[in-house]
Amino acid sequence: MSLPPETNSKPASWVSVAAVFGCFALFLLIIWIAYLPQREKTEEADLSQVSPDDRWQYSPEGRAAKLRELRDHEQTELTTYGWIDEKAGIVRLPIDRAMELTQQSLQAKR
């Protein structure tokens, strides 16, 4: 088994070092350009020009309250009976009851 011939190793030339630094600088420039629009969006909105129904969007507390309200509504829809269309006779069932009825229906078909 023979050893590979020795390779001539030279120190990095100034061109390759400049290319590496140039690529790094270009990368930082791209990151800065991508970050710049996000930084400008943090300005406060003038709430006097926003309708009262839409003001919840401009505060973390308002968004959290809206999310709680939405989740409460969804929980009510999932766990209670109610009419979807009374004229057509379409009702809303609690999800657990709907799964039981579906299971019974599938077992009856077998």
Secondary structure by P-SEA (a helix, b strand, c coil): cccccccccccccaaaaaaaaaaaaaaaaaaaaaaaaaaaaccccccccccccccccccaaaaaaaaaaaaaaaaaaacbbbbcccccccccccaaaaaaaaaaaaaaac
